[in-house]
């Protein structure tokens, strides 16, 4: 009974987020730090989470009465603070708040918008026919960024593709930690803009797009920053982590930022790509019998002679999700890629199939030779986008 009640409470909070204009909720008393970098168990004697009074909201749960915690509003939220004070720990909890947690985890009531996507640089990843022109244009080699392809992406092009592909999934929240970002994708300070003119720089940094993405497209951002203060001007809410205790410092930070010149930002409205990318069946999928698959833990799987690298798809939490992604890719290659449907339609069909008939439907009537756990649609998109043999129309 307690397990069911916990799940119902979590689902209730998840539904309330949008109603209350929130992207995430972190209950007071939550234990966010983990025992170690390789353990998911809560740290003993850790500081319990306590919301700043100005960000407190109270949920009336179906079971157990009122629950108070920090509500992160839609918009642009900046998390700052010194090293080792809990910035990335909070963001990591929010990353995994797209899933419900079991009792005793410490993060049972850390609930995040279920479509949230962690965005990072991913040097060396494959990008196929992705429109990254919102961020990268006029490359010196003349390469087309409206349909960009590479087998070995740089930090900035990989992060640009990750943002665009996240938008393609229908996300309404980006989660970003500057520690895992390409600096030239995130920011160009005023001095650099004066020395290297805008016309000579092919990258439009994220700071020039973050407000437009929210105001024009409804996509919020939660960013962790430890070294650059440039995002103070753009942020709607600023939270400082101080020894794992959050403090809201928006007014103070804005006053301090007013003494420094703000970056000049473009005024044009953001328009999104049309996302009319149509996948086609890759070679080697003509016969169901000869397709070989192997899951390599949580971080990768092989299918035929290709390895799909998912190390930096950071919201995957279980090797059984990775196994499910391999079966979803196989099923899509055999049944969904008809040269007419775009990737959004393909993923929609796959999700409908699984929700209607269960994961066993992916076995296509044969023996399901693996334990599978359900990934989110966002990870299905990420998997297809990292399959190097995937063809596109």
TORKOL-4160 file (C-alpha; in steps of 0.2 Angstrom, whole numbers, padded with zeros to 4 digits, m for minus):
393
<pt num="1" X="0000" Y="0000" Z="0000"/>
<pt num="2" X="0014" Y="0012" Z="0004"/>
<pt num="3" X="0022" Y="0009" Z="m0012"/>
<pt num="4" X="0006" Y="0013" Z="m0022"/>
<pt num="5" X="0003" Y="0029" Z="m0011"/>
<pt num="6" X="0020" Y="0035" Z="m0015"/>
<pt num="7" X="0018" Y="0032" Z="m0033"/>
<pt num="8" X="0001" Y="0041" Z="m0033"/>
<pt num="9" X="0009" Y="0056" Z="m0023"/>
<pt num="10" X="0023" Y="0057" Z="m0036"/>
<pt num="11" X="0011" Y="0057" Z="m0051"/>
<pt num="12" X="0000" Y="0070" Z="m0043"/>
<pt num="13" X="0015" Y="0082" Z="m0040"/>
<pt num="14" X="0021" Y="0079" Z="m0058"/>
<pt num="15" X="0004" Y="0084" Z="m0065"/>
<pt num="16" X="0003" Y="0099" Z="m0053"/>
<pt num="17" X="0020" Y="0106" Z="m0060"/>
<pt num="18" X="0012" Y="0113" Z="m0076"/>
<pt num="19" X="m0004" Y="0119" Z="m0067"/>
<pt num="20" X="0007" Y="0129" Z="m0055"/>
<pt num="21" X="0019" Y="0136" Z="m0068"/>
<pt num="22" X="0033" Y="0125" Z="m0062"/>
<pt num="23" X="0047" Y="0115" Z="m0070"/>
<pt num="24" X="0052" Y="0106" Z="m0055"/>
<pt num="25" X="0049" Y="0103" Z="m0036"/>
<pt num="26" X="0061" Y="0098" Z="m0023"/>
<pt num="27" X="0053" Y="0094" Z="m0006"/>
<pt num="28" X="0061" Y="0100" Z="0010"/>
<pt num="29" X="0070" Y="0086" Z="0019"/>
<pt num="30" X="0076" Y="0078" Z="0003"/>
<pt num="31" X="0093" Y="0070" Z="0003"/>
<pt num="32" X="0101" Y="0075" Z="m0013"/>
<pt num="33" X="0120" Y="0070" Z="m0011"/>
<pt num="34" X="0124" Y="0051" Z="m0015"/>
<pt num="35" X="0135" Y="0040" Z="m0005"/>
<pt num="36" X="0149" Y="0040" Z="m0019"/>
<pt num="37" X="0151" Y="0043" Z="m0037"/>
<pt num="38" X="0147" Y="0025" Z="m0041"/>
<pt num="39" X="0133" Y="0023" Z="m0028"/>
<pt num="40" X="0115" Y="0028" Z="m0030"/>
<pt num="41" X="0112" Y="0027" Z="m0011"/>
<pt num="42" X="0109" Y="0043" Z="m0001"/>
<pt num="43" X="0124" Y="0050" Z="0008"/>
<pt num="44" X="0124" Y="0047" Z="0027"/>
<pt num="45" X="0123" Y="0063" Z="0038"/>
<pt num="46" X="0120" Y="0073" Z="0023"/>
<pt num="47" X="0112" Y="0091" Z="0024"/>
<pt num="48" X="0093" Y="0089" Z="0021"/>
<pt num="49" X="0087" Y="0100" Z="0008"/>
<pt num="50" X="0078" Y="0116" Z="0014"/>
<pt num="51" X="0070" Y="0128" Z="0001"/>
<pt num="52" X="0072" Y="0147" Z="0002"/>
<pt num="53" X="0056" Y="0155" Z="0009"/>
<pt num="54" X="0054" Y="0165" Z="m0007"/>
<pt num="55" X="0053" Y="0149" Z="m0017"/>
<pt num="56" X="0043" Y="0138" Z="m0006"/>
<pt num="57" X="0027" Y="0130" Z="m0012"/>
<pt num="58" X="0015" Y="0118" Z="m0004"/>
<pt num="59" X="0007" Y="0103" Z="m0012"/>
<pt num="60" X="m0008" Y="0095" Z="m0005"/>
<pt num="61" X="m0004" Y="0077" Z="m0008"/>
<pt num="62" X="m0018" Y="0063" Z="m0010"/>
<pt num="63" X="m0009" Y="0053" Z="0004"/>
<pt num="64" X="m0001" Y="0061" Z="0019"/>
<pt num="65" X="m0007" Y="0079" Z="0018"/>
<pt num="66" X="0003" Y="0095" Z="0014"/>
<pt num="67" X="0021" Y="0094" Z="0007"/>
<pt num="68" X="0032" Y="0109" Z="0006"/>
<pt num="69" X="0047" Y="0112" Z="m0004"/>
<pt num="70" X="0056" Y="0123" Z="m0018"/>
<pt num="71" X="0046" Y="0126" Z="m0033"/>
<pt num="72" X="0057" Y="0131" Z="m0049"/>
<pt num="73" X="0046" Y="0142" Z="m0060"/>
<pt num="74" X="0046" Y="0141" Z="m0079"/>
<pt num="75" X="0059" Y="0153" Z="m0086"/>
<pt num="76" X="0078" Y="0154" Z="m0085"/>
<pt num="77" X="0085" Y="0148" Z="m0068"/>
<pt num="78" X="0103" Y="0150" Z="m0064"/>
<pt num="79" X="0111" Y="0139" Z="m0050"/>
<pt num="80" X="0128" Y="0147" Z="m0044"/>
<pt num="81" X="0139" Y="0144" Z="m0029"/>
<pt num="82" X="0157" Y="0139" Z="m0025"/>
<pt num="83" X="0165" Y="0123" Z="m0029"/>
<pt num="84" X="0159" Y="0108" Z="m0019"/>
<pt num="85" X="0144" Y="0117" Z="m0012"/>
<pt num="86" X="0130" Y="0107" Z="m0021"/>
<pt num="87" X="0127" Y="0115" Z="m0038"/>
<pt num="88" X="0129" Y="0099" Z="m0049"/>
<pt num="89" X="0121" Y="0088" Z="m0035"/>
<pt num="90" X="0105" Y="0098" Z="m0036"/>
<pt num="91" X="0106" Y="0097" Z="m0055"/>
<pt num="92" X="0109" Y="0079" Z="m0055"/>
<pt num="93" X="0094" Y="0076" Z="m0044"/>
<pt num="94" X="0083" Y="0087" Z="m0056"/>
<pt num="95" X="0090" Y="0076" Z="m0071"/>
<pt num="96" X="0084" Y="0060" Z="m0063"/>
<pt num="97" X="0068" Y="0068" Z="m0056"/>
<pt num="98" X="0060" Y="0064" Z="m0073"/>
<pt num="99" X="0058" Y="0046" Z="m0065"/>
<pt num="100" X="0049" Y="0041" Z="m0049"/>
<pt num="101" X="0061" Y="0036" Z="m0035"/>
<pt num="102" X="0058" Y="0021" Z="m0022"/>
<pt num="103" X="0056" Y="0024" Z="m0004"/>
<pt num="104" X="0072" Y="0027" Z="0005"/>
<pt num="105" X="0081" Y="0035" Z="m0010"/>
<pt num="106" X="0081" Y="0052" Z="m0002"/>
<pt num="107" X="0074" Y="0060" Z="m0018"/>
<pt num="108" X="0057" Y="0053" Z="m0018"/>
<pt num="109" X="0049" Y="0070" Z="m0020"/>
<pt num="110" X="0061" Y="0078" Z="m0032"/>
<pt num="111" X="0050" Y="0079" Z="m0047"/>
<pt num="112" X="0055" Y="0087" Z="m0063"/>
<pt num="113" X="0045" Y="0090" Z="m0080"/>
<pt num="114" X="0045" Y="0073" Z="m0087"/>
<pt num="115" X="0051" Y="0080" Z="m0104"/>
<pt num="116" X="0067" Y="0088" Z="m0097"/>
<pt num="117" X="0083" Y="0085" Z="m0107"/>
<pt num="118" X="0101" Y="0086" Z="m0100"/>
<pt num="119" X="0111" Y="0096" Z="m0113"/>
<pt num="120" X="0130" Y="0094" Z="m0114"/>
<pt num="121" X="0144" Y="0094" Z="m0127"/>
<pt num="122" X="0148" Y="0077" Z="m0134"/>
<pt num="123" X="0165" Y="0078" Z="m0144"/>
<pt num="124" X="0166" Y="0065" Z="m0158"/>
<pt num="125" X="0148" Y="0060" Z="m0159"/>
<pt num="126" X="0139" Y="0057" Z="m0176"/>
<pt num="127" X="0127" Y="0070" Z="m0182"/>
<pt num="128" X="0116" Y="0067" Z="m0198"/>
<pt num="129" X="0106" Y="0079" Z="m0207"/>
<pt num="130" X="0102" Y="0091" Z="m0192"/>
<pt num="131" X="0098" Y="0109" Z="m0194"/>
<pt num="132" X="0110" Y="0118" Z="m0182"/>
<pt num="133" X="0108" Y="0135" Z="m0191"/>
<pt num="134" X="0100" Y="0142" Z="m0175"/>
<pt num="135" X="0118" Y="0142" Z="m0168"/>
<pt num="136" X="0130" Y="0139" Z="m0181"/>
<pt num="137" X="0131" Y="0148" Z="m0198"/>
<pt num="138" X="0143" Y="0153" Z="m0212"/>
<pt num="139" X="0157" Y="0140" Z="m0209"/>
<pt num="140" X="0173" Y="0144" Z="m0217"/>
<pt num="141" X="0173" Y="0128" Z="m0227"/>
<pt num="142" X="0155" Y="0133" Z="m0234"/>
<pt num="143" X="0147" Y="0117" Z="m0226"/>
<pt num="144" X="0128" Y="0118" Z="m0225"/>
<pt num="145" X="0122" Y="0120" Z="m0207"/>
<pt num="146" X="0104" Y="0118" Z="m0212"/>
<pt num="147" X="0107" Y="0100" Z="m0215"/>
<pt num="148" X="0123" Y="0097" Z="m0205"/>
<pt num="149" X="0132" Y="0080" Z="m0205"/>
<pt num="150" X="0148" Y="0074" Z="m0197"/>
<pt num="151" X="0156" Y="0058" Z="m0191"/>
<pt num="152" X="0166" Y="0067" Z="m0178"/>
<pt num="153" X="0158" Y="0083" Z="m0171"/>
<pt num="154" X="0167" Y="0096" Z="m0161"/>
<pt num="155" X="0161" Y="0102" Z="m0144"/>
<pt num="156" X="0151" Y="0116" Z="m0150"/>
<pt num="157" X="0143" Y="0107" Z="m0165"/>
<pt num="158" X="0138" Y="0092" Z="m0154"/>
<pt num="159" X="0130" Y="0104" Z="m0141"/>
<pt num="160" X="0121" Y="0113" Z="m0155"/>
<pt num="161" X="0114" Y="0097" Z="m0162"/>
<pt num="162" X="0110" Y="0091" Z="m0144"/>
<pt num="163" X="0099" Y="0106" Z="m0142"/>
<pt num="164" X="0090" Y="0105" Z="m0158"/>
<pt num="165" X="0087" Y="0086" Z="m0156"/>
<pt num="166" X="0080" Y="0090" Z="m0139"/>
<pt num="167" X="0068" Y="0102" Z="m0146"/>
<pt num="168" X="0063" Y="0089" Z="m0159"/>
<pt num="169" X="0058" Y="0078" Z="m0145"/>
<pt num="170" X="0046" Y="0091" Z="m0138"/>
<pt num="171" X="0055" Y="0095" Z="m0123"/>
<pt num="172" X="0050" Y="0110" Z="m0112"/>
<pt num="173" X="0065" Y="0111" Z="m0101"/>
<pt num="174" X="0084" Y="0111" Z="m0104"/>
<pt num="175" X="0096" Y="0106" Z="m0089"/>
<pt num="176" X="0114" Y="0112" Z="m0092"/>
<pt num="177" X="0130" Y="0111" Z="m0082"/>
<pt num="178" X="0144" Y="0123" Z="m0088"/>
<pt num="179" X="0156" Y="0109" Z="m0083"/>
<pt num="180" X="0151" Y="0098" Z="m0097"/>
<pt num="181" X="0148" Y="0112" Z="m0110"/>
<pt num="182" X="0158" Y="0119" Z="m0124"/>
<pt num="183" X="0163" Y="0136" Z="m0118"/>
<pt num="184" X="0162" Y="0144" Z="m0135"/>
<pt num="185" X="0144" Y="0137" Z="m0137"/>
<pt num="186" X="0138" Y="0144" Z="m0121"/>
<pt num="187" X="0146" Y="0162" Z="m0120"/>
<pt num="188" X="0156" Y="0175" Z="m0129"/>
<pt num="189" X="0160" Y="0189" Z="m0117"/>
<pt num="190" X="0160" Y="0208" Z="m0122"/>
<pt num="191" X="0179" Y="0209" Z="m0125"/>
<pt num="192" X="0179" Y="0194" Z="m0136"/>
<pt num="193" X="0165" Y="0202" Z="m0146"/>
<pt num="194" X="0174" Y="0218" Z="m0148"/>
<pt num="195" X="0191" Y="0209" Z="m0154"/>
<pt num="196" X="0182" Y="0196" Z="m0165"/>
<pt num="197" X="0168" Y="0204" Z="m0173"/>
<pt num="198" X="0151" Y="0194" Z="m0174"/>
<pt num="199" X="0153" Y="0193" Z="m0193"/>
<pt num="200" X="0169" Y="0183" Z="m0191"/>
<pt num="201" X="0162" Y="0171" Z="m0178"/>
<pt num="202" X="0150" Y="0157" Z="m0185"/>
<pt num="203" X="0144" Y="0152" Z="m0168"/>
<pt num="204" X="0129" Y="0161" Z="m0160"/>
<pt num="205" X="0131" Y="0156" Z="m0142"/>
<pt num="206" X="0117" Y="0149" Z="m0131"/>
<pt num="207" X="0116" Y="0165" Z="m0121"/>
<pt num="208" X="0109" Y="0174" Z="m0136"/>
<pt num="209" X="0095" Y="0161" Z="m0138"/>
<pt num="210" X="0090" Y="0156" Z="m0121"/>
<pt num="211" X="0078" Y="0170" Z="m0118"/>
<pt num="212" X="0070" Y="0168" Z="m0135"/>
<pt num="213" X="0068" Y="0149" Z="m0133"/>
<pt num="214" X="0058" Y="0153" Z="m0118"/>
<pt num="215" X="0048" Y="0167" Z="m0123"/>
<pt num="216" X="0045" Y="0161" Z="m0141"/>
<pt num="217" X="0045" Y="0142" Z="m0139"/>
<pt num="218" X="0041" Y="0140" Z="m0121"/>
<pt num="219" X="0057" Y="0130" Z="m0117"/>
<pt num="220" X="0064" Y="0134" Z="m0100"/>
<pt num="221" X="0082" Y="0132" Z="m0094"/>
<pt num="222" X="0090" Y="0127" Z="m0078"/>
<pt num="223" X="0109" Y="0131" Z="m0079"/>
<pt num="224" X="0123" Y="0128" Z="m0067"/>
<pt num="225" X="0137" Y="0141" Z="m0068"/>
<pt num="226" X="0152" Y="0143" Z="m0057"/>
<pt num="227" X="0164" Y="0154" Z="m0067"/>
<pt num="228" X="0155" Y="0165" Z="m0079"/>
<pt num="229" X="0143" Y="0179" Z="m0073"/>
<pt num="230" X="0136" Y="0183" Z="m0090"/>
<pt num="231" X="0120" Y="0173" Z="m0087"/>
<pt num="232" X="0115" Y="0184" Z="m0072"/>
<pt num="233" X="0108" Y="0197" Z="m0085"/>
<pt num="234" X="0097" Y="0183" Z="m0093"/>
<pt num="235" X="0091" Y="0174" Z="m0078"/>
<pt num="236" X="0074" Y="0176" Z="m0071"/>
<pt num="237" X="0079" Y="0167" Z="m0055"/>
<pt num="238" X="0096" Y="0165" Z="m0047"/>
<pt num="239" X="0099" Y="0152" Z="m0033"/>
<pt num="240" X="0115" Y="0151" Z="m0024"/>
<pt num="241" X="0120" Y="0134" Z="m0016"/>
<pt num="242" X="0130" Y="0137" Z="0000"/>
<pt num="243" X="0135" Y="0121" Z="0009"/>
<pt num="244" X="0121" Y="0112" Z="0001"/>
<pt num="245" X="0108" Y="0125" Z="0007"/>
<pt num="246" X="0100" Y="0135" Z="m0007"/>
<pt num="247" X="0097" Y="0153" Z="m0006"/>
<pt num="248" X="0088" Y="0164" Z="m0018"/>
<pt num="249" X="0099" Y="0179" Z="m0023"/>
<pt num="250" X="0090" Y="0186" Z="m0038"/>
<pt num="251" X="0089" Y="0204" Z="m0032"/>
<pt num="252" X="0106" Y="0205" Z="m0026"/>
<pt num="253" X="0114" Y="0197" Z="m0041"/>
<pt num="254" X="0104" Y="0208" Z="m0053"/>
<pt num="255" X="0110" Y="0223" Z="m0044"/>
<pt num="256" X="0128" Y="0218" Z="m0045"/>
<pt num="257" X="0126" Y="0213" Z="m0063"/>
<pt num="258" X="0119" Y="0231" Z="m0067"/>
<pt num="259" X="0137" Y="0237" Z="m0064"/>
<pt num="260" X="0144" Y="0227" Z="m0078"/>
<pt num="261" X="0139" Y="0229" Z="m0096"/>
<pt num="262" X="0126" Y="0217" Z="m0103"/>
<pt num="263" X="0130" Y="0207" Z="m0119"/>
<pt num="264" X="0121" Y="0214" Z="m0134"/>
<pt num="265" X="0108" Y="0201" Z="m0139"/>
<pt num="266" X="0099" Y="0199" Z="m0156"/>
<pt num="267" X="0081" Y="0205" Z="m0156"/>
<pt num="268" X="0074" Y="0194" Z="m0170"/>
<pt num="269" X="0061" Y="0180" Z="m0165"/>
<pt num="270" X="0068" Y="0162" Z="m0165"/>
<pt num="271" X="0061" Y="0151" Z="m0178"/>
<pt num="272" X="0063" Y="0132" Z="m0176"/>
<pt num="273" X="0068" Y="0120" Z="m0190"/>
<pt num="274" X="0054" Y="0110" Z="m0198"/>
<pt num="275" X="0061" Y="0093" Z="m0192"/>
<pt num="276" X="0056" Y="0085" Z="m0208"/>
<pt num="277" X="0070" Y="0072" Z="m0206"/>
<pt num="278" X="0064" Y="0056" Z="m0213"/>
<pt num="279" X="0074" Y="0040" Z="m0208"/>
<pt num="280" X="0076" Y="0026" Z="m0220"/>
<pt num="281" X="0080" Y="0008" Z="m0217"/>
<pt num="282" X="0099" Y="0004" Z="m0215"/>
<pt num="283" X="0108" Y="m0010" Z="m0224"/>
<pt num="284" X="0107" Y="m0026" Z="m0215"/>
<pt num="285" X="0089" Y="m0026" Z="m0209"/>
<pt num="286" X="0081" Y="m0035" Z="m0224"/>
<pt num="287" X="0080" Y="m0051" Z="m0214"/>
<pt num="288" X="0074" Y="m0052" Z="m0196"/>
<pt num="289" X="0084" Y="m0068" Z="m0193"/>
<pt num="290" X="0102" Y="m0061" Z="m0196"/>
<pt num="291" X="0101" Y="m0046" Z="m0185"/>
<pt num="292" X="0113" Y="m0048" Z="m0170"/>
<pt num="293" X="0111" Y="m0037" Z="m0154"/>
<pt num="294" X="0122" Y="m0035" Z="m0138"/>
<pt num="295" X="0119" Y="m0023" Z="m0124"/>
<pt num="296" X="0135" Y="m0016" Z="m0116"/>
<pt num="297" X="0129" Y="m0011" Z="m0099"/>
<pt num="298" X="0120" Y="0006" Z="m0098"/>
<pt num="299" X="0132" Y="0015" Z="m0110"/>
<pt num="300" X="0130" Y="0006" Z="m0127"/>
<pt num="301" X="0123" Y="m0008" Z="m0137"/>
<pt num="302" X="0129" Y="m0016" Z="m0153"/>
<pt num="303" X="0117" Y="m0020" Z="m0168"/>
<pt num="304" X="0124" Y="m0030" Z="m0182"/>
<pt num="305" X="0142" Y="m0022" Z="m0184"/>
<pt num="306" X="0138" Y="m0005" Z="m0177"/>
<pt num="307" X="0140" Y="0001" Z="m0159"/>
<pt num="308" X="0128" Y="0015" Z="m0153"/>
<pt num="309" X="0137" Y="0025" Z="m0140"/>
<pt num="310" X="0125" Y="0031" Z="m0126"/>
<pt num="311" X="0138" Y="0036" Z="m0113"/>
<pt num="312" X="0133" Y="0055" Z="m0114"/>
<pt num="313" X="0114" Y="0052" Z="m0114"/>
<pt num="314" X="0115" Y="0055" Z="m0095"/>
<pt num="315" X="0096" Y="0052" Z="m0091"/>
<pt num="316" X="0097" Y="0033" Z="m0095"/>
<pt num="317" X="0098" Y="0024" Z="m0078"/>
<pt num="318" X="0098" Y="0006" Z="m0082"/>
<pt num="319" X="0105" Y="m0007" Z="m0094"/>
<pt num="320" X="0088" Y="m0014" Z="m0097"/>
<pt num="321" X="0083" Y="0003" Z="m0104"/>
<pt num="322" X="0098" Y="0002" Z="m0116"/>
<pt num="323" X="0092" Y="m0016" Z="m0121"/>
<pt num="324" X="0075" Y="m0009" Z="m0125"/>
<pt num="325" X="0083" Y="0005" Z="m0136"/>
<pt num="326" X="0091" Y="m0009" Z="m0146"/>
<pt num="327" X="0075" Y="m0018" Z="m0149"/>
<pt num="328" X="0066" Y="m0002" Z="m0153"/>
<pt num="329" X="0079" Y="0002" Z="m0166"/>
<pt num="330" X="0077" Y="m0015" Z="m0173"/>
<pt num="331" X="0058" Y="m0014" Z="m0174"/>
<pt num="332" X="0059" Y="0003" Z="m0182"/>
<pt num="333" X="0071" Y="m0002" Z="m0195"/>
<pt num="334" X="0060" Y="m0017" Z="m0200"/>
<pt num="335" X="0043" Y="m0009" Z="m0198"/>
<pt num="336" X="0043" Y="0010" Z="m0197"/>
<pt num="337" X="0055" Y="0017" Z="m0208"/>
<pt num="338" X="0045" Y="0018" Z="m0224"/>
<pt num="339" X="0053" Y="0033" Z="m0232"/>
<pt num="340" X="0038" Y="0044" Z="m0228"/>
<pt num="341" X="0037" Y="0046" Z="m0209"/>
<pt num="342" X="0048" Y="0059" Z="m0201"/>
<pt num="343" X="0057" Y="0054" Z="m0185"/>
<pt num="344" X="0044" Y="0062" Z="m0174"/>
<pt num="345" X="0030" Y="0051" Z="m0181"/>
<pt num="346" X="0041" Y="0036" Z="m0180"/>
<pt num="347" X="0044" Y="0038" Z="m0161"/>
<pt num="348" X="0026" Y="0042" Z="m0158"/>
<pt num="349" X="0021" Y="0026" Z="m0167"/>
<pt num="350" X="0034" Y="0016" Z="m0156"/>
<pt num="351" X="0028" Y="0023" Z="m0140"/>
<pt num="352" X="0010" Y="0020" Z="m0145"/>
<pt num="353" X="0014" Y="0002" Z="m0149"/>
<pt num="354" X="0023" Y="m0001" Z="m0132"/>
<pt num="355" X="0010" Y="0007" Z="m0122"/>
<pt num="356" X="m0004" Y="m0003" Z="m0130"/>
<pt num="357" X="0004" Y="m0020" Z="m0132"/>
<pt num="358" X="0019" Y="m0019" Z="m0120"/>
<pt num="359" X="0038" Y="m0021" Z="m0123"/>
<pt num="360" X="0035" Y="m0039" Z="m0128"/>
<pt num="361" X="0028" Y="m0032" Z="m0145"/>
<pt num="362" X="0045" Y="m0027" Z="m0150"/>
<pt num="363" X="0050" Y="m0046" Z="m0152"/>
<pt num="364" X="0038" Y="m0046" Z="m0167"/>
<pt num="365" X="0031" Y="m0063" Z="m0162"/>
<pt num="366" X="0047" Y="m0071" Z="m0158"/>
<pt num="367" X="0057" Y="m0074" Z="m0142"/>
<pt num="368" X="0061" Y="m0059" Z="m0132"/>
<pt num="369" X="0079" Y="m0063" Z="m0127"/>
<pt num="370" X="0082" Y="m0049" Z="m0114"/>
<pt num="371" X="0075" Y="m0040" Z="m0099"/>
<pt num="372" X="0068" Y="m0023" Z="m0105"/>
<pt num="373" X="0064" Y="m0007" Z="m0096"/>
<pt num="374" X="0055" Y="0007" Z="m0103"/>
<pt num="375" X="0065" Y="0022" Z="m0109"/>
<pt num="376" X="0057" Y="0039" Z="m0112"/>
<pt num="377" X="0053" Y="0045" Z="m0130"/>
<pt num="378" X="0068" Y="0058" Z="m0127"/>
<pt num="379" X="0080" Y="0043" Z="m0126"/>
<pt num="380" X="0073" Y="0034" Z="m0141"/>
<pt num="381" X="0076" Y="0050" Z="m0151"/>
<pt num="382" X="0094" Y="0051" Z="m0144"/>
<pt num="383" X="0097" Y="0033" Z="m0149"/>
<pt num="384" X="0092" Y="0035" Z="m0167"/>
<pt num="385" X="0102" Y="0051" Z="m0168"/>
<pt num="386" X="0118" Y="0042" Z="m0163"/>
<pt num="387" X="0116" Y="0027" Z="m0174"/>
<pt num="388" X="0130" Y="0030" Z="m0187"/>
<pt num="389" X="0123" Y="0019" Z="m0200"/>
<pt num="390" X="0106" Y="0027" Z="m0200"/>
<pt num="391" X="0101" Y="0034" Z="m0217"/>
<pt num="392" X="0090" Y="0050" Z="m0220"/>
<pt num="393" X="0080" Y="0057" Z="m0234"/>
